[in-house]
Amino acid sequence: MAGALIATRALRCISNQSVAIPGCVWERAHKRNIIIHRRLFSTASINNLIEHHKRIRCLVPKTTFAQLDPSQVFTNSELRLTDIEVIGFDYDYTLAPYNGALEGTIFNMIIEGLVSSRHYPPEISQLNYNPDFLARGVHFDILTGVFMKVDAYHRIAPDSVYQCFRKLTEKEIQDMYPGMRLFFPGGDSKRFRQIVDLFQIPELYAWCSVLDYLQSTQSTPHPVLVYEDIKNVTSELHVHGTLHSHIMRNIEEYIEPNPKLVDMLVMLRRENKQLFILTNSPYEFLNVGMKHIMGENWRKSFDVVICQSMKPKFFEDKYRVFRRLTSHNTPAYGQVTEFKEGEVYCEGNVRDLHRLTGWQPCNILYFGDQMYADLAEPVLNQGWHTGAIIRELEKEIELLNSAEHQHNMFILKELNNLIREVQRFLPDPTAVHYTDLWCIERKQVRAELRRLHISEFCSSFRTHLMPTLFYRRLSRFAEIYTSNLTNLAHYHPSHYRFTPVRQDLPHEISGNSGMLDND
């Protein structure tokens, strides 16, 4: 009885608290209130919880919430820049931040290739590209043409499953994927793929669009065959140099000059950092892009430049030797015994890179955008430090900073607490009633959060309750990540220590609140 009285008084104090608290101060106050909630919920009656529910929307602060900085570098694992002597960079989407126009160009080239070389109906040339439908991290089933969002435990998010452009019902998902989990019976992992590269998005949107069109004309296309045709057409764009040639001729349409990058590299060299480029792109393509971004003398900013490295083979194959590029951009046949200033090299392997430079793996930090080609192998098997460039973070943080999103998130977290606590009284009929009622309300709030997202698949980083499988791999393969390479300039290159925020484990949290929602 006394416990219930204390709980009621605590609730009254919380409900009457001032809401005009500046952003970060309010955040700290709110964290203290959550602790109070957990303590009072442990002794509260169902009536206490019902009364608290009535006050939730009154508790939402009317002032500005603490804002995230879109130029921040985020930390998965502690990294001391004082330990870093060498910093390396990929080119595409790392040194060269392409704008969205490139995706539309790739889509149109793929469609044109399907019509001209694969004899698809010319009507598909009327299909248009939508950059907001697909997102990095989405999984797809090449057997059925289904796109889905998957959490860190391979559970399918039922609100984010589409067969081409048609959203599937939960029953349809259950029928296709029993248990609502993505698993690989009999080692059938090739059936399911993940969008891990921004170059894949227009390719897969073409697959989605063409499948949808053919099905609408009463054709019976096999998703695998259409997928293979599109993969082959895309491969030909790269192998024949069609895509690279187009970008080089129209470089100003896809990349802007970047004086911030020049300034950052000057700062790094001033702090005695050695710099290198390691890219799969050919030198001619790299040279045109870097001249546009940095100017004619861009090569003076780097100690070593390696092209056509064929990552991830660069990290796996110990017997691919380095070759020096001649003035005609052709590989020389002479043995490379040292890296010379002003020269450009191709192919090679990571073991020889360490041997020829004397660089220690533990002192190397490498930035890239592709988790498997750029980051997985060097961090897991080579001892390098890694940083990921995730362009989508800019839009993600813009959304997270919006008042509407933050207010809905506040309500959602409170509902999660209430649902968890009221279930302690099950099977009391009142507890059953309010569990169901608050779950319905939570579903409505989640729908509001989904509405705020541009992509049908919402955040690349979270499902309702858990991180996505994409973020789980990002946290494993990248020690730090940010939206743009030049954000690194905000941190002192010789003294800054990136330190992750301590995350309480479920068994360390009173009340076992677990992870909170964020679509």
C-alpha positions as CSV (number, residue, x, y, z in Angstrom):
1,M,0.0,0.0,0.0
2,A,2.8,2.4,0.9
3,G,4.6,1.4,-2.2
4,A,1.6,2.3,-4.3
5,L,1.3,5.7,-2.6
6,I,4.9,6.5,-3.2
7,A,4.5,5.4,-6.9
8,T,1.4,7.6,-7.2
9,R,3.3,10.6,-5.8
10,A,6.2,10.0,-8.1
11,L,3.9,9.9,-11.1
12,R,2.3,13.1,-10.0
13,C,5.7,14.7,-9.7
14,I,6.6,13.5,-13.2
15,S,3.4,14.7,-14.7
16,N,3.7,18.1,-13.2
17,Q,7.3,18.7,-14.1
18,S,8.2,21.7,-16.2
19,V,8.5,21.0,-19.9
20,A,10.4,24.2,-20.8
21,I,13.8,22.6,-20.3
22,P,16.5,23.3,-22.9
23,G,17.3,20.3,-25.2
24,C,20.3,18.5,-23.7
25,V,19.2,19.3,-20.1
26,W,15.8,17.9,-20.8
27,E,17.4,14.7,-22.2
28,R,19.2,14.2,-18.9
29,A,16.0,14.9,-17.0
30,H,14.1,12.5,-19.1
31,K,16.7,9.7,-18.5
32,R,16.2,10.3,-14.7
33,N,12.5,10.1,-15.2
34,I,12.8,6.8,-17.0
35,I,14.7,5.4,-13.9
36,I,11.9,6.8,-11.7
37,H,9.3,5.1,-14.0
38,R,11.0,1.8,-13.7
39,R,11.2,2.0,-9.9
40,L,7.6,3.1,-9.5
41,F,6.4,0.6,-12.0
42,S,7.9,-2.2,-9.9
43,T,5.4,-1.2,-7.1
44,A,2.6,0.4,-9.2
45,S,-0.8,-1.0,-9.6
46,I,-2.6,-1.3,-12.9
47,N,-4.5,1.9,-12.0
48,N,-1.2,3.8,-11.6
49,L,-0.2,2.7,-15.1
50,I,-3.6,3.8,-16.5
51,E,-3.2,7.2,-14.9
52,H,0.3,7.6,-16.3
53,H,-0.9,6.7,-19.8
54,K,-3.4,9.6,-19.6
55,R,-0.6,12.0,-18.9
56,I,1.9,10.8,-21.6
57,R,1.0,13.3,-24.3
58,C,1.1,16.1,-21.7
59,L,4.6,15.1,-20.8
60,V,5.9,15.6,-24.4
61,P,8.2,18.7,-24.2
62,K,7.0,21.6,-26.2
63,T,10.6,23.0,-26.6
64,T,13.3,21.9,-29.0
65,F,14.9,18.5,-28.3
66,A,18.6,17.9,-28.3
67,Q,19.7,17.9,-32.0
68,L,22.1,15.4,-33.6
69,D,25.0,16.9,-35.6
70,P,24.8,15.6,-39.3
71,S,28.5,16.2,-39.6
72,Q,29.4,14.0,-36.6
73,V,31.6,10.9,-36.9
74,F,29.9,8.1,-35.0
75,T,31.8,5.5,-33.1
76,N,31.2,1.7,-32.9
77,S,34.6,0.9,-31.3
78,E,37.2,3.0,-29.6
79,L,39.7,4.5,-32.0
80,R,42.7,6.7,-31.0
81,L,43.9,8.9,-33.9
82,T,47.3,9.2,-32.1
83,D,47.8,5.5,-33.1
84,I,47.0,6.2,-36.8
85,E,50.0,6.9,-39.0
86,V,48.5,5.9,-42.4
87,I,45.1,6.8,-43.8
88,G,43.7,5.2,-47.0
89,F,40.6,6.0,-49.1
90,D,38.4,4.3,-51.6
91,Y,37.4,6.5,-54.6
92,D,33.7,5.9,-55.5
93,Y,31.3,7.4,-52.9
94,T,34.2,8.0,-50.6
95,L,36.6,10.6,-52.2
96,A,34.0,11.1,-54.9
97,P,30.6,11.8,-53.4
98,Y,28.3,11.3,-56.4
99,N,25.0,13.1,-56.4
100,G,21.7,11.4,-57.1
101,A,21.7,12.1,-60.8
102,L,24.1,9.2,-61.4
103,E,21.6,6.6,-60.2
104,G,19.1,7.8,-62.7
105,T,21.7,7.6,-65.5
106,I,22.6,4.1,-64.6
107,F,18.9,3.1,-64.5
108,N,18.4,4.5,-68.0
109,M,21.5,2.8,-69.4
110,I,20.3,-0.6,-68.0
111,I,16.9,-0.2,-69.6
112,E,18.5,0.8,-72.9
113,G,20.7,-2.2,-72.8
114,L,17.8,-4.6,-72.1
115,V,16.0,-3.3,-75.2
116,S,19.0,-3.1,-77.5
117,S,20.9,-6.3,-76.6
118,R,18.3,-8.5,-74.8
119,H,15.3,-7.6,-77.0
120,Y,13.0,-6.6,-74.2
121,P,9.9,-4.8,-75.3
122,P,10.7,-1.2,-76.3
123,E,7.8,0.1,-74.1
124,I,10.0,-0.4,-71.0
125,S,12.0,2.7,-72.2
126,Q,9.1,4.7,-70.7
127,L,9.8,3.5,-67.2
128,N,11.0,6.2,-64.8
129,Y,13.5,5.9,-61.9
130,N,12.3,6.6,-58.4
131,P,15.4,7.2,-56.1
132,D,13.3,6.9,-52.9
133,F,11.8,3.5,-53.2
134,L,14.8,1.2,-52.4
135,A,17.4,1.7,-49.7
136,R,20.8,0.3,-48.8
137,G,20.5,-2.7,-46.5
138,V,17.3,-4.1,-48.0
139,H,17.3,-7.8,-48.8
140,F,15.8,-9.3,-51.9
141,D,14.8,-12.8,-53.0
142,I,15.8,-13.4,-56.6
143,L,13.4,-16.3,-56.9
144,T,10.2,-14.3,-56.1
145,G,11.1,-10.6,-56.7
146,V,10.4,-9.8,-53.1
147,F,12.2,-7.0,-51.3
148,M,12.3,-7.0,-47.5
149,K,13.8,-5.3,-44.5
150,V,15.5,-7.7,-42.0
151,D,16.6,-7.2,-38.5
152,A,19.8,-8.3,-36.8
153,Y,18.3,-11.7,-36.0
154,H,17.1,-12.3,-39.5
155,R,13.5,-11.5,-38.6
156,I,11.5,-10.0,-41.5
157,A,9.9,-6.6,-40.7
158,P,6.2,-7.2,-41.8
159,D,5.6,-3.5,-42.6
160,S,8.5,-3.4,-45.1
161,V,8.0,-6.3,-47.6
162,Y,7.2,-5.7,-51.2
163,Q,6.8,-7.9,-54.3
164,C,8.0,-5.4,-56.9
165,F,5.8,-2.4,-55.9
166,R,3.0,-4.3,-54.2
167,K,3.1,-4.4,-50.4
168,L,2.5,-7.9,-49.1
169,T,0.1,-8.7,-46.3
170,E,1.4,-10.5,-43.2
171,K,-0.4,-13.7,-44.3
172,E,1.3,-13.6,-47.7
173,I,4.7,-13.1,-46.0
174,Q,4.0,-16.0,-43.6
175,D,3.1,-18.3,-46.5
176,M,6.3,-17.4,-48.4
177,Y,8.7,-17.2,-45.4
178,P,7.4,-19.4,-42.6
179,G,8.2,-18.0,-39.2
180,M,8.8,-14.6,-40.7
181,R,12.5,-15.2,-40.7
182,L,15.1,-15.1,-43.5
183,F,17.1,-18.3,-43.3
184,F,19.0,-20.4,-45.8
185,P,17.8,-24.1,-45.7
186,G,20.2,-26.4,-47.4
187,G,22.8,-23.6,-47.9
188,D,20.4,-21.7,-50.2
189,S,22.2,-18.4,-49.5
190,K,22.5,-17.4,-53.1
191,R,18.7,-17.0,-53.3
192,F,18.8,-14.0,-50.9
193,R,20.9,-11.0,-51.5
194,Q,21.4,-7.6,-49.8
195,I,21.8,-4.1,-51.2
196,V,25.2,-3.2,-49.8
197,D,26.4,-0.9,-52.6
198,L,24.8,2.4,-53.8
199,F,25.5,1.3,-57.4
200,Q,23.1,-1.6,-56.8
201,I,20.1,0.6,-56.1
202,P,19.4,1.7,-59.7
203,E,20.2,-1.9,-60.9
204,L,17.6,-3.4,-58.6
205,Y,15.1,-0.7,-59.2
206,A,15.3,-1.6,-62.9
207,W,14.7,-5.3,-62.0
208,C,11.7,-4.3,-59.9
209,S,10.3,-2.0,-62.6
210,V,10.7,-4.4,-65.5
211,L,9.2,-7.3,-63.6
212,D,6.3,-5.2,-62.6
213,Y,5.7,-4.0,-66.2
214,L,6.0,-7.5,-67.7
215,Q,3.6,-8.9,-65.2
216,S,1.1,-6.1,-66.0
217,T,1.1,-7.1,-69.6
218,Q,0.1,-10.7,-68.8
219,S,3.6,-12.0,-69.5
220,T,5.0,-14.7,-67.2
221,P,8.6,-13.5,-66.6
222,H,10.8,-15.6,-64.4
223,P,12.3,-13.2,-61.8
224,V,15.7,-15.1,-61.9
225,L,16.0,-14.7,-65.7
226,V,15.2,-11.0,-65.6
227,Y,17.6,-10.6,-62.7
228,E,20.4,-12.3,-64.6
229,D,19.8,-10.3,-67.8
230,I,20.0,-7.1,-65.8
231,K,23.2,-8.2,-64.0
232,N,24.8,-9.0,-67.3
233,V,23.8,-5.7,-68.9
234,T,25.1,-3.9,-65.8
235,S,28.4,-5.9,-66.0
236,E,28.8,-4.9,-69.6
237,L,28.4,-1.3,-68.8
238,H,31.5,-1.6,-66.5
239,V,33.5,-4.1,-68.5
240,H,33.2,-2.2,-71.8
241,G,33.8,1.1,-70.0
242,T,30.5,2.6,-71.2
243,L,29.5,3.9,-67.7
244,H,33.0,5.3,-66.9
245,S,33.3,7.0,-70.3
246,H,29.9,8.7,-69.8
247,I,30.8,9.9,-66.3
248,M,34.2,11.3,-67.5
249,R,32.5,13.2,-70.3
250,N,30.0,14.7,-68.0
251,I,31.9,14.8,-64.7
252,E,30.4,18.1,-63.6
253,E,26.9,16.6,-63.7
254,Y,27.7,14.0,-61.0
255,I,30.5,15.4,-58.8
256,E,31.2,18.9,-57.4
257,P,34.7,20.3,-56.7
258,N,35.4,19.8,-53.0
259,P,37.8,22.4,-51.4
260,K,36.9,20.9,-48.0
261,L,38.6,17.7,-49.1
262,V,41.7,19.6,-50.1
263,D,41.9,21.4,-46.8
264,M,41.4,18.1,-44.9
265,L,44.2,16.3,-46.7
266,V,46.5,19.3,-46.1
267,M,45.7,19.1,-42.4
268,L,46.4,15.4,-42.3
269,R,49.7,15.7,-44.1
270,R,50.7,18.6,-41.8
271,E,50.2,16.1,-38.9
272,N,52.6,13.7,-40.6
273,K,49.9,11.2,-41.7
274,Q,50.8,9.2,-44.8
275,L,47.9,9.0,-47.3
276,F,47.0,6.5,-50.0
277,I,44.2,5.6,-52.4
278,L,43.1,2.0,-52.9
279,T,40.4,1.7,-55.5
280,N,39.0,-0.8,-58.0
281,S,38.5,2.0,-60.5
282,P,40.9,2.3,-63.5
283,Y,43.4,5.2,-63.3
284,E,42.0,7.2,-66.3
285,F,38.6,7.3,-64.5
286,L,40.2,8.2,-61.1
287,N,42.3,10.9,-62.6
288,V,39.5,12.7,-64.3
289,G,37.4,12.6,-61.2
290,M,40.2,13.7,-58.8
291,K,41.2,16.6,-61.1
292,H,37.7,17.8,-61.0
293,I,37.4,17.4,-57.2
294,M,40.8,18.7,-56.2
295,G,42.6,20.2,-59.1
296,E,45.5,19.2,-61.4
297,N,48.0,18.5,-58.6
298,W,45.8,16.1,-56.7
299,R,48.5,13.3,-56.8
300,K,50.8,15.3,-54.6
301,S,48.4,14.8,-51.7
302,F,49.0,11.0,-51.7
303,D,52.0,8.9,-50.9
304,V,50.7,5.8,-52.8
305,V,48.0,5.5,-55.5
306,I,46.7,2.0,-56.3
307,C,44.1,1.4,-59.0
308,Q,42.3,-1.7,-60.3
309,S,43.0,-3.4,-57.0
310,M,40.1,-5.9,-57.4
311,K,39.0,-5.6,-53.7
312,P,38.2,-7.8,-51.8
313,K,40.8,-10.1,-53.7
314,F,43.4,-7.5,-52.9
315,F,43.1,-8.6,-49.2
316,E,42.7,-12.3,-49.9
317,D,45.1,-13.3,-52.8
318,K,48.7,-13.1,-51.7
319,Y,50.2,-13.8,-55.1
320,R,48.8,-10.9,-57.2
321,V,51.9,-8.7,-57.7
322,F,51.9,-4.9,-58.1
323,R,52.4,-3.5,-61.5
324,R,53.4,0.1,-62.3
325,L,51.3,2.1,-64.8
326,T,53.3,3.6,-67.7
327,S,52.6,7.0,-69.1
328,H,50.2,5.3,-71.5
329,N,48.2,4.0,-68.6
330,T,49.2,0.4,-69.4
331,P,50.7,-2.0,-66.8
332,A,54.5,-2.3,-67.0
333,Y,56.1,-5.8,-66.8
334,G,59.0,-4.9,-64.5
335,Q,59.0,-5.9,-60.9
336,V,57.9,-3.4,-58.3
337,T,60.5,-3.2,-55.5
338,E,59.4,0.1,-54.0
339,F,56.7,2.7,-54.4
340,K,58.0,5.9,-56.0
341,E,56.6,9.3,-55.6
342,G,54.4,10.4,-58.5
343,E,54.0,6.8,-59.8
344,V,50.7,5.0,-60.0
345,Y,50.3,1.2,-59.4
346,C,47.6,-1.4,-60.1
347,E,46.6,-4.8,-58.9
348,G,48.8,-6.1,-56.0
349,N,48.0,-7.5,-52.6
350,V,47.9,-6.4,-49.0
351,R,50.9,-8.4,-47.9
352,D,53.2,-6.7,-50.5
353,L,51.7,-3.3,-49.6
354,H,52.8,-3.8,-46.0
355,R,56.2,-5.1,-47.1
356,L,57.0,-2.3,-49.6
357,T,55.9,0.5,-47.4
358,G,56.8,-0.8,-44.0
359,W,53.3,0.2,-42.7
360,Q,52.1,-1.7,-39.7
361,P,48.5,-2.9,-40.1
362,C,47.5,-1.6,-36.6
363,N,48.5,1.9,-37.7
364,I,46.3,2.0,-40.8
365,L,42.9,3.6,-41.0
366,Y,40.9,2.9,-44.2
367,F,37.7,4.6,-45.4
368,G,35.3,3.0,-47.8
369,D,31.5,2.8,-48.5
370,Q,31.1,-0.9,-49.4
371,M,31.1,-3.1,-46.3
372,Y,32.3,-6.3,-47.9
373,A,34.7,-5.1,-50.6
374,D,36.2,-2.2,-48.6
375,L,35.8,-3.0,-44.9
376,A,35.1,-6.6,-43.8
377,E,38.4,-8.2,-44.9
378,P,40.8,-5.5,-43.7
379,V,39.2,-5.1,-40.2
380,L,38.5,-8.8,-39.6
381,N,41.6,-10.4,-41.1
382,Q,44.3,-7.8,-41.7
383,G,44.3,-5.8,-38.5
384,W,43.4,-2.4,-40.1
385,H,41.1,0.1,-38.6
386,T,38.1,1.0,-40.7
387,G,35.7,3.9,-41.3
388,A,32.5,3.7,-43.3
389,I,31.0,6.5,-45.4
390,I,27.3,6.2,-45.3
391,R,25.6,8.9,-47.4
392,E,22.1,8.1,-46.1
393,L,23.0,9.3,-42.6
394,E,22.3,12.9,-43.7
395,K,18.7,12.3,-44.4
396,E,18.4,9.9,-41.4
397,I,19.7,12.6,-39.0
398,E,17.5,15.3,-40.6
399,L,14.5,13.1,-39.8
400,L,15.6,12.2,-36.3
401,N,16.0,15.9,-35.6
402,S,12.5,16.8,-36.7
403,A,10.1,17.8,-33.8
404,E,7.4,15.5,-35.1
405,H,9.6,12.4,-35.1
406,Q,11.1,13.2,-31.7
407,H,7.6,13.8,-30.1
408,N,6.3,10.5,-31.6
409,M,9.4,8.7,-30.3
410,F,8.8,10.0,-26.8
411,I,5.3,8.6,-26.8
412,L,6.4,5.4,-28.3
413,K,9.0,4.8,-25.6
414,E,6.5,5.5,-22.9
415,L,4.0,3.1,-24.5
416,N,6.7,0.4,-24.6
417,N,7.4,0.9,-20.9
418,L,3.6,0.7,-20.1
419,I,3.1,-2.4,-22.2
420,R,6.0,-4.2,-20.6
421,E,4.9,-3.3,-17.0
422,V,1.2,-4.0,-17.3
423,Q,2.0,-7.5,-18.4
424,R,3.3,-8.3,-15.0
425,F,-0.3,-8.4,-13.9
426,L,-1.4,-11.0,-16.5
427,P,-3.7,-12.9,-16.7
428,D,-5.8,-10.2,-14.9
429,P,-8.5,-9.3,-17.4
430,T,-7.8,-5.6,-16.9
431,A,-4.1,-6.2,-17.8
432,V,-5.1,-8.2,-20.9
433,H,-7.4,-5.3,-22.0
434,Y,-4.9,-2.6,-21.6
435,T,-2.1,-4.6,-23.1
436,D,-4.1,-5.0,-26.2
437,L,-5.3,-1.4,-26.2
438,W,-1.8,0.1,-25.8
439,C,-0.4,-2.3,-28.5
440,I,-3.0,-0.9,-30.9
441,E,-2.0,2.7,-29.9
442,R,1.7,1.8,-30.3
443,K,0.9,0.5,-33.8
444,Q,-0.7,3.8,-34.7
445,V,2.3,5.7,-33.5
446,R,4.6,3.5,-35.5
447,A,2.5,4.2,-38.6
448,E,3.0,7.9,-37.9
449,L,6.8,7.4,-37.7
450,R,6.7,5.4,-41.0
451,R,4.8,8.2,-42.7
452,L,7.8,10.5,-42.0
453,H,10.2,8.4,-44.0
454,I,10.7,8.9,-47.7
455,S,11.6,5.3,-48.5
456,E,9.0,2.5,-48.2
457,F,11.6,0.6,-46.2
458,C,12.1,3.5,-43.7
459,S,15.5,3.5,-41.9
460,S,18.4,1.5,-43.1
461,F,19.6,1.2,-39.5
462,R,16.5,0.0,-37.5
463,T,13.4,-2.1,-37.6
464,H,10.7,-1.4,-35.0
465,L,12.7,-2.9,-32.0
466,M,16.1,-4.0,-33.2
467,P,19.0,-2.8,-35.4
468,T,18.8,-4.0,-39.0
469,L,21.1,-6.7,-40.2
470,F,22.7,-3.9,-42.3
471,Y,23.6,-2.0,-39.1
472,R,24.7,-5.1,-37.3
473,R,27.3,-5.7,-40.0
474,L,28.2,-2.0,-40.2
475,S,28.9,-2.1,-36.4
476,R,31.1,-5.1,-36.9
477,F,33.1,-4.0,-39.9
478,A,33.4,-0.2,-39.3
479,E,34.9,1.2,-36.1
480,I,33.6,4.7,-37.1
481,Y,31.1,5.9,-39.6
482,T,29.9,9.2,-41.0
483,S,27.9,10.7,-43.9
484,N,30.8,12.5,-45.6
485,L,34.6,11.9,-45.6
486,T,35.3,15.6,-44.9
487,N,33.5,15.3,-41.6
488,L,36.8,13.9,-40.3
489,A,38.2,17.4,-40.4
490,H,36.3,18.4,-37.3
491,Y,38.5,16.1,-35.2
492,H,42.2,16.6,-34.3
493,P,44.1,14.1,-36.5
494,S,46.8,13.3,-33.9
495,H,45.0,13.6,-30.5
496,Y,41.3,12.8,-30.8
497,R,40.0,9.6,-29.3
498,F,36.7,8.2,-30.7
499,T,34.9,6.6,-27.8
500,P,31.6,4.8,-28.2
501,V,28.7,5.5,-25.9
502,R,28.3,2.7,-23.4
503,Q,25.2,0.6,-24.2
504,D,23.5,-1.1,-21.3
505,L,23.0,-4.8,-22.0
506,P,19.4,-6.1,-21.4
507,H,20.5,-7.8,-18.1
508,E,22.1,-4.6,-16.9
509,I,18.8,-2.6,-17.2
510,S,16.3,-2.5,-14.3
511,G,13.0,-3.7,-15.7
512,N,14.8,-5.2,-18.8
513,S,13.5,-2.5,-21.1
514,G,15.5,-3.8,-24.1
515,M,15.9,-1.8,-27.2
516,L,13.4,0.9,-28.1
517,D,11.5,1.6,-31.3
518,N,12.8,3.6,-34.1
519,D,11.4,2.9,-37.6
